[in-house]
Amino acid sequence: MSITRTFTRAALDTLGLPDETVTADRAVDFPELTVELHREQIDTRRWVSVNELIFRAPDDGKAYRVRYEQGLTENQEDTDPWNHAREVEAVEVEEYDRTVKAWRPVGEQPAENLPPTESRPHPPLTSNERQFLTFALDRAADTMRNEDGFTDADEAALSRLRDIAEDTAAPRILTEDEYETAYRAARYALGVHAPRIGRTTIDDAVTAALATIGVLTPQPEPEPGSCPVMFADHEGDWRQCAEPSGHDPADGHNDGEWSWPDGQTYATPDEDEQQS
């Protein structure tokens, strides 16, 4: 049988529930706030979301679970979180470990059995960045040869850096399933705030975050009526060439803001200053 404790609305207000809380890792910095241990959305109704909050009561040090409602649109901003109840029953809870079963394609290795990766992919350098890095390497090599000599180790290091400067490898593009996994992870991390933020904004944030490590979202289907060639900009947004579909690809591609040579569909080019 569950152990419960009844809180009055005044007591919940004093504790700052459900919104004015602090996570456990920052509790030392905000000792006046109630410590939030867990929060997640557990249901959605027509106008409100139902959420679960686990907090630590400051008077007895125990963890309690309560459920509250939150409006889904601006018209429901005045939604009463406790559904106008004078008292709210909280369930005393404790943390425990559990094993979760999941499904994977037959023959696929579990993550713990995969060999470690060497490093995360880095975004391709832009042409300006490659030009600057090459220039800097040449100047540094000349200085070292003239002043301190140049060893085999120095030559190997220079060769490796030149490879990076000349690297124009395309970023990795996620599959639809991989992107949905990333999106769901971001939405889960946002918890009760996700519905208010909305799919579009979360999509934009995930796309930009992935682009910083050289990973792109799945390429969308090109719009008909113009050249279908596409590339992803610095923020990971896919752009389609605005030239007629029959134009000569040797002339390069252009969407009105960016231009890029043919054959670099997935490259991240420099912004065409002449177009601005």
Protein Blocks (a to p, Z undefined) as FASTA:
>chain_A
ZZdddddfklmmmnopaklccdfklmmmmmmbccdfbdcdfbdcfkbccdddddddfklo
pacdddddddfbfklmmpcfklopabdcddddddddddddddddehiacfklpccdfbdc
dddddfklmmmmmmmmmmmmmmmmmmnopafklmmmmmmmmmmmmpccdcddddfklmmm
mmmmmmmmnmmmmmmnommlmmmmmmmmmmmnopacddddddehiafbdcddfkopacdd
fbdfkbcfknopaehjaccdehilmbccdddfklZZ
